[in-house]
Amino acid sequence: MKRILLSAATAFAALHVGAAIPPSPSTATCAALNDHSVTVAVFSLNDFHAALLTDLRRGVPGAANVVETLDSLKRCYPHHITVSAGDNFGGSFFYTATRHESLLPQAFADMGITHSAVGNHEWDDGQESTAERWQNGRLTPRGWTLQYVSANVRQADGRQPDYIIPAFTQQVMLDPQRPEKTVGIRFIGLTTSNTPFQASARRLKGLTFDGRYDQVLDSVARLDEDGPVHARILLTHIGTQMRQGLPVWDDRDSTTLLGLGPQRFDAILTAHSHSHVIGQSPTLRPVPLVQGLCYGHYISILKCRIDTASMQLLDITPELVRVGFHERLSPHAARLQAQLEEQYHTTLFRGEPLSRVLSHTSTGIAHNRKDNTRQCRMGSLVCESYAQAYRQAAAAQGVPTHPNEPVIGVSHFGSIRAGFPAGDVTVLDVGEALPFANPLRAYHYTGQQLRALMEHGINVCTLGRIQTSGVQVVQDKRGRVTQLSLSLPSGKVVPIHDKTKLILVADDYMTTGGDGYLPDQFPKSAEITISMAASTDAFISYLKTLPTL
């Protein structure tokens, strides 16, 4: 596989939405609109998911190109602030493989990010790890810290965790000789109330995510604002989408969001839905709103124009800048790129180099996470690897099995993060497709239980259709699951009746309530005592048996 990490040829021109600004903004563009105004630019990165490596095949620019683009923008807008809208690291296999020596703190330090909204993936490593915020990492830059910001995350006692603040004010000095010419930008953090349905229940134990956003903002408005404030921005990990050219909220408590008009804020940064969003927010008092897709594809900008005579906010303009693949990197960005390249070539996962080729696909296997209402090919491959992991473990550990007892792997749609581009499939490619490496669990199941699980995974779960290893479904006119059959690896199709006995294999995120599934759908009394490879390991082992896909 050819994974280009350093000095990548330009594959994408930087696309600036809202105003025509090239990758390296021109002097003319940077000029003040008039002699009495100055622009304070707020840059935001959302849903980065530790997409540190440059990957031309997938169009992922990587951290060094993000740094290069931000540096260019900061030269254009010397008065600036850079923040993150959350989901900084979860969903990245490269991060998982390098977790104890992660370069994410170095990348964020190079980007100038010291404050972040709290995304649902911030909890992937547990609350203790979230509280540490990478401060104990061997490669964490000296003096760098990350402060999480969210006003609606609470503990069981009603207080906020010590490592989260509800809001903060950043003061931007316009003229060192005139301290009164300082612009205060206040950020109020909000985290989606969907979080309990999109993160591990055991890792969120004791935490609540208040969806009464209007009341939360009322309480924040009573807090000390730490000096003069000229603009108030909601820094949210709450999803939006574009529909018919307009932003709309994508959240279980969207009704509350629509009523945010009376609140005192001037713009909104959104995240979580991995969408390209720019426009006026759908609230009682429309304000500028922007979200920059995901994985570092875009930098979101809120350009806050201040009248320097009256020191009043004139307006805020939302823009999006596409992060380009730069032919040459400045020394600042090149140093980070060299560090990342070294990790890519030297890091092992379970003793396997990240660059090891496992299989090959001539056409590629696409995986669109937003096209989540059907069984997909990646889902079939992943689930078959779970079934194989059980068969191998049972044979090795002497676990009694019936020769004709079907083994079925199932997965929640959200665990599968990407497909395979055309070409060689490496350990890293597999990991980026299935990055979480969750433990696998096996259960004695009946056809009746499977039919109930399929009904839930197709008609109840709103986060994507349940994926399986060969289960075929018949539904009635109302969409209810009425019949099941199983396509075996041999190609033979066998019916699954209510009394059919089978083995079900799933990862423990799904079995403990993740992605909207119910723990009682995976009874403890039916769990089989067996040691299996984790999900990602199982997928790697399975692909070793498939020379081509």
C-alpha positions in Angstrom: 0.0 0.0 0.0 1.3 3.5 -0.8 0.5 5.7 2.1 2.0 9.1 1.4 3.1 10.8 4.6 5.6 13.4 3.7 5.8 16.0 0.9 2.4 14.9 -0.5 1.6 16.2 -4.0 -1.3 18.6 -3.9 -4.5 16.6 -4.3 -7.1 19.1 -3.2 -7.2 22.9 -3.7 -8.2 24.6 -0.5 -11.8 25.5 -0.9 -12.9 28.6 1.0 -16.7 28.8 1.5 -18.1 32.2 2.1 -15.2 34.2 0.5 -12.7 33.3 -2.1 -9.5 32.9 -0.1 -6.7 30.6 -1.5 -4.7 28.2 0.7 -2.2 31.0 1.6 -4.4 34.1 2.1 -3.4 37.1 0.1 -2.5 40.5 1.6 -5.5 42.1 -0.1 -7.9 39.6 1.6 -6.3 40.3 4.9 -6.8 44.1 4.7 -9.2 45.6 7.2 -12.6 46.5 5.9 -12.2 50.1 7.0 -9.9 52.1 9.2 -12.1 51.7 12.3 -12.6 47.9 12.4 -10.5 44.9 13.1 -11.3 41.2 12.7 -10.7 38.7 15.5 -10.8 35.2 13.8 -12.0 32.2 15.8 -10.7 29.0 14.2 -12.3 25.7 15.1 -11.4 22.0 14.4 -14.2 19.6 15.0 -14.4 15.8 15.0 -10.7 15.4 14.3 -10.7 11.8 15.7 -6.8 11.8 15.8 -6.6 11.8 12.0 -2.9 12.5 12.4 -1.6 10.7 9.3 -1.9 12.1 5.8 -3.7 9.6 3.5 -4.2 10.6 -0.1 -6.4 7.6 -0.9 -9.0 8.6 1.6 -8.4 12.4 1.2 -7.4 12.8 4.8 -5.0 15.7 5.1 -3.4 14.8 8.4 -2.2 16.9 11.3 0.8 18.5 9.6 -1.3 19.9 6.8 -3.8 21.2 9.3 -1.0 23.0 11.1 0.3 24.4 7.8 -3.2 25.7 6.9 -3.8 27.2 10.3 -0.4 28.9 10.3 -1.3 30.5 6.9 -4.7 31.7 8.2 -3.1 33.1 11.4 -0.7 35.2 9.2 -3.8 36.6 7.5 -5.7 37.2 10.8 -3.1 38.1 13.4 -5.8 38.5 16.1 -7.1 35.0 16.5 -8.2 32.1 18.8 -8.1 28.4 18.0 -10.4 25.9 19.7 -11.7 22.3 19.2 -15.4 21.3 19.1 -14.7 17.9 20.5 -14.2 14.2 19.5 -10.5 14.8 19.4 -9.2 11.3 19.4 -11.8 8.5 19.4 -12.3 6.4 16.3 -8.7 6.4 15.2 -6.7 3.2 15.2 -3.4 5.0 14.8 -4.3 6.8 18.1 -5.1 3.4 19.7 -1.9 1.9 18.5 0.2 4.8 19.8 -1.9 5.7 22.8 0.9 5.7 25.4 3.1 7.8 23.1 0.4 9.8 21.3 1.5 12.8 19.2 -2.0 14.3 19.5 -1.0 16.7 22.3 2.0 17.8 20.2 -0.3 18.3 17.2 -2.8 20.4 19.2 0.0 22.4 20.8 1.3 23.1 17.2 -2.3 24.1 16.2 -2.6 26.4 19.2 -5.6 24.5 20.7 -5.8 24.7 24.5 -9.7 24.5 25.0 -12.1 21.9 23.7 -15.8 21.1 23.8 -16.5 17.7 25.3 -17.4 15.2 22.6 -18.9 11.7 23.2 -15.6 10.1 22.2 -13.8 12.0 24.9 -14.9 9.2 27.2 -13.5 6.3 25.1 -10.6 5.7 27.5 -12.7 6.2 30.6 -13.3 9.1 33.0 -10.0 9.0 34.7 -8.2 9.3 31.3 -10.5 12.2 30.3 -9.6 13.9 33.6 -5.9 13.6 32.9 -6.3 15.2 29.4 -3.0 13.6 28.2 -1.0 15.4 30.8 1.0 12.3 31.7 1.9 11.4 28.2 5.6 10.9 27.5 5.3 13.1 24.4 3.1 15.8 25.8 4.8 19.2 25.2 6.1 20.9 28.4 3.6 23.6 29.5 0.8 22.5 27.2 -2.6 21.7 28.7 -6.1 21.1 27.4 -9.2 22.4 29.2 -12.5 20.8 28.5 -15.5 23.1 28.3 -19.2 22.0 28.7 -21.9 23.5 30.8 -24.3 20.5 30.8 -22.2 17.6 32.0 -23.0 16.7 35.6 -22.0 14.1 38.2 -24.5 12.2 40.3 -24.2 14.9 43.0 -25.2 17.6 40.6 -21.8 19.2 40.3 -19.6 19.4 37.3 -16.5 17.2 37.1 -13.4 19.0 38.3 -11.8 18.8 34.9 -14.6 20.5 33.0 -15.5 24.2 33.1 -18.8 25.6 31.8 -17.3 28.5 29.9 -14.2 30.7 29.5 -13.3 34.1 28.2 -10.3 34.6 25.9 -8.9 38.1 25.8 -7.3 39.2 22.5 -5.0 42.2 22.8 -5.2 44.4 19.7 -2.5 46.9 20.6 0.1 46.1 23.3 0.5 49.9 23.9 -3.2 50.3 24.5 -4.5 47.7 26.9 -8.0 49.1 26.7 -8.1 47.9 23.1 -8.6 44.2 24.1 -11.4 42.1 22.7 -13.0 39.5 24.9 -14.5 36.4 23.2 -16.5 34.2 25.6 -17.1 30.5 24.8 -19.9 28.5 26.4 -19.6 24.7 26.1 -22.5 22.3 25.4 -22.4 18.5 24.9 -25.1 16.6 23.1 -27.6 14.9 25.3 -27.3 12.0 22.9 -24.0 11.0 24.5 -25.4 8.2 26.7 -26.6 6.5 23.6 -23.3 6.9 21.7 -20.7 6.0 24.4 -20.0 3.1 26.6 -22.5 3.0 29.5 -19.9 1.8 32.0 -17.5 4.6 31.1 -20.3 7.2 31.6 -21.4 5.8 35.0 -22.4 8.6 37.3 -22.6 11.3 34.6 -25.6 13.0 33.1 -25.9 15.2 30.0 -28.6 17.7 30.4 -30.7 18.3 27.3 -32.4 21.4 28.7 -30.0 23.6 26.9 -32.0 26.8 27.5 -31.9 26.3 31.2 -28.2 25.4 31.2 -27.4 28.6 29.3 -29.6 30.6 31.7 -27.4 29.4 34.6 -24.2 30.1 32.7 -25.4 33.7 32.0 -25.2 34.3 35.8 -21.5 33.4 36.0 -18.6 35.9 36.2 -17.4 36.6 32.7 -13.8 37.3 33.6 -13.4 40.7 32.0 -15.0 42.5 29.1 -16.9 40.4 26.6 -17.5 41.6 23.0 -18.8 38.3 21.5 -20.3 35.1 23.0 -19.9 31.9 21.1 -21.5 28.5 21.8 -18.8 25.9 21.5 -21.0 22.8 21.0 -20.5 19.1 20.3 -24.1 19.0 19.0 -24.9 18.0 15.5 -26.3 20.0 12.6 -27.0 19.2 8.9 -27.7 21.2 5.8 -31.2 20.7 4.3 -32.4 22.7 1.3 -29.5 25.0 1.8 -30.2 25.8 5.5 -28.7 24.4 8.7 -31.0 22.2 10.9 -30.3 20.7 14.3 -29.6 16.9 14.5 -30.2 16.2 18.2 -32.7 14.4 20.4 -33.4 17.7 22.2 -33.7 19.8 19.0 -36.9 21.4 20.3 -35.0 23.0 23.1 -32.3 24.2 20.7 -34.9 25.8 18.5 -35.9 28.0 21.4 -32.5 29.4 22.1 -33.4 32.9 20.7 -33.7 34.8 24.0 -30.2 33.6 25.1 -27.3 36.0 24.8 -24.9 34.5 22.2 -23.7 35.7 18.9 -22.5 32.6 17.0 -22.4 28.8 17.2 -19.7 26.3 16.4 -21.2 22.8 16.0 -19.8 19.3 15.6 -20.7 15.6 16.1 -22.6 15.0 12.8 -19.5 15.0 10.6 -21.2 17.5 8.3 -20.3 20.5 6.1 -22.5 23.2 7.6 -22.5 27.0 7.2 -25.3 29.6 7.5 -27.7 31.0 10.0 -28.7 28.8 12.9 -32.3 27.6 13.1 -33.2 29.4 16.3 -35.6 32.2 17.3 -32.7 34.7 16.8 -30.7 33.4 13.8 -27.0 33.7 14.3 -23.9 32.6 12.3 -23.3 28.8 12.6 -20.5 26.6 11.1 -19.2 23.0 11.2 -16.2 21.8 9.2 -17.0 18.1 8.3 -14.5 15.9 10.2 -11.0 14.4 10.3 -9.4 17.8 9.6 -10.9 18.3 6.2 -11.9 21.9 7.0 -11.1 24.7 9.4 -14.3 26.5 10.6 -13.9 30.3 11.0 -16.0 32.9 12.7 -14.8 36.3 11.7 -15.7 38.7 14.5 -15.5 42.3 13.2 -15.0 44.9 16.0 -15.3 48.7 15.7 -12.1 49.9 17.3 -13.5 53.3 18.2 -16.6 52.1 20.1 -15.2 48.6 20.8 -18.5 47.1 19.8 -19.2 44.0 17.8 -20.2 44.9 14.2 -20.9 41.4 12.8 -19.7 37.8 12.6 -19.1 36.0 9.3 -18.9 32.2 9.2 -16.5 30.6 6.7 -15.0 27.2 5.9 -11.5 26.7 4.6 -10.5 23.4 3.0 -7.2 22.0 4.4 -5.0 21.4 1.4 -2.3 18.8 0.7 0.8 21.0 0.7 3.7 20.2 -1.6 6.1 21.8 0.9 5.7 22.2 4.6 7.1 24.9 6.8 9.7 23.8 9.4 6.9 24.1 12.0 4.6 21.6 10.3 7.4 19.4 8.8 8.8 18.6 12.3 5.4 17.2 13.3 5.2 15.3 10.0 8.6 13.7 10.6 7.5 12.6 14.1 4.3 11.0 12.7 6.1 9.3 9.9 8.6 7.7 12.3 5.7 6.4 14.4 4.0 4.9 11.4 7.0 2.9 10.4 8.0 1.7 13.8 4.8 1.1 15.8 3.6 -2.5 16.3 0.1 -3.6 17.1 0.0 -6.9 18.8 3.5 -7.5 17.3 2.3 -6.7 13.8 3.8 -3.6 12.0 1.1 -1.1 11.1 2.4 -1.3 7.5 2.0 -5.1 7.1 -0.1 -6.0 4.1 -3.0 -8.4 5.0 -5.1 -8.6 1.8 -5.8 -6.7 -1.4 -8.8 -5.2 -3.0 -8.7 -4.1 -6.7 -11.8 -1.9 -6.6 -12.0 -0.9 -2.9 -14.8 -1.4 -0.5 -16.8 1.7 0.1 -18.3 2.5 3.5 -20.6 5.5 4.0 -21.4 5.9 7.6 -24.4 8.1 6.7 -25.8 5.3 4.5 -26.6 3.2 7.6 -30.0 1.6 6.9 -28.9 -1.5 5.2 -26.5 -4.5 5.5 -23.2 -3.4 4.0 -20.2 -5.4 2.8 -17.9 -4.1 5.4 -20.4 -5.1 8.1 -20.5 -8.6 6.6 -16.7 -8.9 6.7 -16.5 -7.6 10.3 -19.2 -9.9 11.6 -17.8 -13.0 9.9 -14.5 -12.3 11.6 -16.3 -12.3 14.9 -17.8 -15.7 14.1 -14.5 -17.1 13.0 -12.9 -15.8 16.2 -15.3 -17.8 18.2 -14.8 -21.0 16.1 -11.0 -20.7 16.5 -11.2 -20.0 20.2 -13.7 -22.8 20.9 -11.5 -25.3 19.0 -8.3 -24.2 20.8 -9.9 -24.1 24.3 -12.0 -27.2 24.1 -15.3 -25.4 24.4 -18.1 -27.9 23.5 -19.8 -27.0 20.2 -22.5 -28.8 18.1 -21.2 -29.3 14.6 -24.4 -27.9 13.0 -24.9 -25.1 15.5 -24.7 -21.8 13.6 -22.3 -19.1 14.8 -23.4 -15.6 14.0 -21.4 -12.4 14.4 -23.3 -9.1 15.0 -22.2 -5.5 15.2 -23.6 -2.1 15.9 -23.2 0.1 12.8 -21.3 2.8 14.5 -18.2 0.6 15.3 -17.3 0.4 11.6 -15.6 3.7 10.8 -14.3 3.3 7.2 -14.0 1.1 4.2 -10.9 0.0 2.3 -9.6 2.1 -0.6 -8.4 0.2 -3.7 -5.0 -1.4 -3.2 -3.2 -3.2 -0.4 -5.0 -3.6 2.9 -2.7 -3.1 5.8 -3.0 -3.5 9.6 -3.4 0.2 9.8 -6.2 0.2 7.2 -8.0 -2.5 9.1 -7.6 -0.6 12.3 -9.0 2.6 10.9 -12.0 0.7 9.7 -12.5 -1.0 13.1 -10.5 1.1 15.6 -11.9 0.4 19.0 -10.5 -3.1 19.7 -13.4 -4.0 22.0 -13.5 -7.4 23.7 -15.8 -10.0 22.1 -18.4 -11.9 24.0 -20.3 -15.0 23.0 -23.8 -16.2 24.0 -26.1 -19.2 23.7 -29.0 -17.8 21.7 -32.2 -18.9 20.2 -33.8 -18.0 16.9 -36.5 -16.2 18.8 -34.0 -14.0 20.6 -32.2 -13.3 17.3 -35.4 -12.2 15.7 -36.1 -9.8 18.6 -32.5 -8.5 18.4 -32.9 -8.0 14.6 -36.3 -6.2 15.1 -34.5 -3.8 17.6 -31.5 -3.3 15.3 -33.6 -2.6 12.3 -36.7 -0.8 13.6 -35.8 0.6 17.0 -32.1 1.6 16.9 -31.8 5.0 15.3 -28.0 4.9 15.0 -27.8 2.5 12.1 -29.0 -1.0 11.1 -27.6 -4.0 12.9 -24.8 -5.7 10.9 -24.5 -9.5 10.8 -22.6 -12.4 9.2 -25.1 -13.7 6.7 -28.5 -13.3 8.4 -31.2 -12.7 5.8 -34.4 -11.0 6.9 -38.0 -11.1 5.7 -40.2 -8.2 6.9 -43.9 -7.7 6.6 -45.6 -4.6 5.0 -45.1 -2.7 8.3 -41.4 -3.5 8.4 -41.6 -6.0 11.2 -39.2 -8.9 11.1 -41.1 -12.1 10.5 -38.6 -14.7 9.2 -34.8 -15.3 9.4 -32.4 -17.4 7.5 -28.6 -17.7 7.5 -26.2 -17.8 4.5 -23.4 -20.1 5.6 -19.8 -19.4 4.3 -20.3 -22.4 2.0 -23.1 -20.6 0.3 -25.8 -22.9 1.7 -28.9 -21.0 3.2 -30.6 -22.5 6.2 -33.7 -21.3 8.0 -33.6 -19.9 11.5 -36.7 -20.9 13.5 -37.7 -19.6 16.9 -36.3 -22.7 18.6 -33.1 -22.9 16.5 -30.1 -22.9 18.8 -27.1 -20.8 17.8 -24.1 -18.9 19.1 -24.1 -15.1 18.9 -20.9 -13.1 19.0 -20.8 -9.3 19.6 -18.4 -6.8 21.1 -18.9 -5.7 24.7 -19.7 -2.1 23.7 -22.9 -3.4 22.1 -23.7 -5.9 24.9 -23.4 -3.3 27.7 -25.8 -0.8 26.2 -23.8 1.0 23.5 -25.5 2.6 20.4 -29.0 2.1 21.9 -28.9 -1.7 22.4 -30.1 -3.2 25.7 -28.0 -5.2 28.1 -30.8 -7.6 28.7 -30.7 -8.6 25.0 -27.4 -10.3 26.0 -28.2 -12.3 29.2 -25.4 -12.9 31.6 -26.8 -16.4 32.2 -26.3 -17.2 28.5 -22.8 -15.9 28.2 -20.2 -18.5 27.2 -17.0 -18.6 29.2 -14.4 -18.3 26.5 -11.4 -16.1 25.7 -11.5 -14.5 22.3 -9.4 -11.9 20.4 -10.7 -8.3 20.6 -12.7 -7.1 17.7 -9.9 -5.5 15.7 -7.5 -8.4 16.3 -10.2 -10.8 15.1 -10.7 -8.7 11.9 -6.9 -8.7 11.3 -6.7 -12.5 11.7 -9.7 -13.0 9.4 -8.2 -10.9 6.6 -5.0 -12.9 6.7 -7.0 -15.8 5.3 -8.4 -13.8 2.4 -5.7 -12.9 -0.2 -8.1 -10.8 -2.1 -11.4 -9.1 -1.2 
